[in-house]
Amino acid sequence: MGHLNLPASKRNPRQWKLLDIISAIFFGLVLLFFLLVFTPLGDSLAASGRQALLLSTSDPRQRHRLVALVELGHHHQPIEACPADSVDHMPCEDPRRNSQLSREMNFYRERHCPLPDETPLCLIPPPLGYKIPVQWPESLHKIWHSNMPHNKIADRKGHQGWMKEQGPYFIFPGGGTMFPDGAAPYIEKLGQYIPISGGTLRTALDLGCGVASFGGSLLSEGILTLSFAPRDSHKAQIQFALERGIPAFVLMLGTRRLPFPAFAFDFIHCSRCLIPFTAYNATYFIEVDRLLRPGGYLVISGPPVQWPKQDKEWADLQAVARALCYELIAVDGNTVIWKKPDGDSCLPNQNEFGLELCNESNDPSNAWYFKLKRCVTKTSSVNGEYAIGTIPKWPDRLIRAPSRALVLKNGIDLFEADTRRWARRVAYYKNTLNDKLGSPAIRNVMDMNAFFGGFAAALASDPVWVMNVIPARKPLTLGVIYDRGLIGVYHDWCEPFSTYPRTYDLIHVAGIESLIKLPGSRKSRCNLVDLMVEIDRMLRPEGTVVIRDSPEVIDKVARIAHAVRWTATINDKEPESQGREKILVATKIFW
């Protein structure tokens, strides 16, 4: 067979190699184009790019631009989800950030918030397998394991009756370290010494509460207990309490006053809370004294009360109580019960701790980022009648105008008008708005701008509890709320709140824009986008948000609501109310 002779190529091998590379690049780009346009990969890459943009904290200007776009409604995609490992994130109680801080007086376990520009603009996702929570009152005894799959407490404290894993649930037998057989017999024992029943005691504070079985058991006695504990080695104890439907709050007694007014609580309880009450010249006992209502009761169970090898600590604790003229009611095993005097402390007197009365310049109800004082609050430093026995019993105290309302001019008249106004508004909410109030779907409620607590008072007959928040830059009316037999805290809404994600069923706010403004000014201290992302963090999937404000503000809120994946409707206010308000009702979708 003959051979075919082809002419030799005029291109050298190097030129052929270059052509091959160019051709490969061309066909690669064509293939990439088809992948991006016609497959889910393109959507995935675009989403991850948007997420990188939203999570970026390296350029504050970029973040400010994003916030502005969301406020104007020009950011047409929903705000992206935060990383999966952030499901339990609390920005101000972040162990990675706080572990670098001083251990002195537990400073590192208090609130330490990042600057807004350091906070990722993203939505906290639910954990894998999350379910709509068990409804109240069944939730008092069991919750879904998948909603907070943290077995540490069950493993370590199950033998003490804290909680146990059972099938798809965590169950709560009602026990605690000092009452492993259940809180009910323990409370029955306390009832031999203090008036647990009958309405004399209404507001209680449980220090270092565990999973809050003590506070949960007191609800049947008509006592509303605010339980608190820090974020510590017992992972998620406050999260468990809130999932159960028990009032609770992440908090640490460290270097600052606790965010409550003076003389707020009728009853303060510590069951193995391990607070060193006599350390630092009895500073922590003094803070408890500031919070305890005159004539109120202090109960401490566990160390150092008649505890082995803690004789000195027990003697010191008794010495501080004597210096403050507390009446010793009983020492029963490892439990001590004291009653605070009705009037001013018997100080000044000679005592080994150098305790002195605070001077007249001290406002004992100023408690937002306020450093602990080593002086004793005078009962006379707060005007009005608020001692146990001088205020009405529950439930009469709910609607009786307390003398502390006079913190504002014409305070009694304002209180009575506010009570009538919120009774009318809540009736309208239930009858006209689809906000689920009065249904079994609502248990944990927050009022972000509570004033005198009128919204919470109007819900008193519902099976709910309300966290009444008084913005720290507004008039300090939280004492009035406690005198009514309700509970709450001070907070600045330009910072995240001290709670876990997904802890409230309904969040209410009247005048949302006022929460971000400087008092008496139109200038903003922070922005609505960050505030609504924080509301979303606190709200449970399928939870409800009710916001009242001017039509202009509500329009802006509606634009942001779309970006945080809420379904929202705008409604007219109730016919009897004056002004131009509109009401936005939104539902957080389960995504």
C-alpha positions, 0 to 999 in steps of 0.5 A: 500500500502506498503512503500519503505524503502530507505537507509539513506543518508550518507551526512549531510544537510550542505554538501547538501547545499554546493553541491547546491551552487557549482552546482548553480555557475557552471550552472550560469557560463555556462549560462553567457558563452552562453550569452556572446558568442551568444547574443549582450550582450557580444558585449555590455559589451566588448564595454563598457569595451573598453570605460572605458579603453579609457575614463580612465584618472586615469593612464596616462601610460595607456593612453600613451599605447593606443595612441601608439597602435593607432599610430602603427595601432595595436588598431583595434577597432575605438576609442569609443564615448564620453558620450552623454552629451558631444555633445557640449564639448569644452575642454578649455571652460568647465564651470565646470572647469572654474567656480572655477577660479578667476572672476577678469577681467573675467579670469574664462571665458577665455581659460583654457585647461586641460592637455592632460593626463586629457583629455578623448580619445574619439570622440564627438558624434552628438546630437540625431536627428542631420542632415547634416546642411542646405547649404549656403546661405539658412543657413544664415536665417535658421538652423535645430533645432535638430542640436543644440536644445537650445531654451534659446536665442530664448525664451529670445531674440526672441522679438529683432529679434535674432532668433525664432523657426519655425517648424523643424528650427530656423530662423534668422530675422537678428535682434539684441538688438540694431537693433531689426528691422534688421541689414540691416537698422542699417548698412545703417545708419552706411554707412552715416558716414563710407565707408561701400561699395566700398572695403575701409573696408574689415576686421571687428571684432564684439565684443560680437556678439550674433548670428552674424547677423551683421557680416552675413549682412556685407558679402553682402558688401564685408566686412569679419567680425570675430564675437566673444563671450564667452561661457556664459549664452546665450548658444551656440551663437557662435555655432549658428553663425557657423551653419549659415555659419558666421565666428565666434570664442569663445573668451573673452576679459579678462586678455590677448591680443586677439589672433590677430596681431596688426592693423588687423581690418579695422573696430571694432564694439560693439553693446551692448557688455557691455565691460567696455572699461574704466575700469582698466585704459582703458586697454580694450580700449587700446587692441581695439586700438592695433587691429584697423588699423590706419585710421580704424573705431570704432563703439560702440552702446548701453551702455554707449553711451548717456545711462540713469544713465551712464553719468560718464561712457560715459564721461570717454569713450569720454575722452579716445578717446580724449587722443588717438586723435581719431576723433569723426565722429558722435554720433547718438542716442546711437551709437558713431563712431570714426576714429583712427588717421593714424599716431602715437597717440598724446601720450604722453600727460597729461590724467587722465588715465595715458596712455603711449606709449609702449616701443620698446621691446614690440612686438604688434603682440605677442598675444598668452597667452600674458598678456594685457599691459596698454600701447598704441601701437605705429604705428611705432612699426610695419614696413610697410604700413598698414593704411586705404588709403595706402593699396589697396582696396578689392579685389586688396589687396588679391594678392598685396604683403603687406610690412608686408611680410618682417617679413621674409627674402625675404618675398615679393618673398616668398609671390608671390611664395606662392600665385602661388603655392596655386593657382596651388594646389587648382586647382589640389584639385578641378579637381583631388581629391574628396574633395568637394571644389567648391560644395555647401557642403563646407562653413566653412573652416579651414587652420591649418597651413596657413603661408601667407594665400595662400590656402584661397586666392586661394578660394576667388571666392568660396562661402566659408570663411576660418579660417587661423590659424598661429601656435603660435610657427611659424613666426608671419605672421598673419598680412600679412593675414589680410593685404590681407583682410583675417581673422585668429587667432594664436593657438597652436595645442597641445591644443584644438581650441576655437570652438564648435564641428561640426563647419567646413565642410573642414579642411586643413593642410599642414605639420601636423607633424610640428604642434606637433614638437618643432621648429627646433627639431625632438622632439614632444610636443604632439601627432598626435592621440590627434590632429586628435581627435581634428580635428574630434571634429571640423569637421561636419559629412560627412565633409572633411579633406585634409592633406599634408605631407611626405609619412611616416607621411601620412601613420601614419595619415592614420592609425589614420584616421581608428581609428577616423572612417574616410574613407581615400584615399592617393593621389599623389601630383600635378605634378608641385610640388617638393618634396615627399609629399602625400595628404590624403583626408578623410571623417568623416562618419556620425555615 
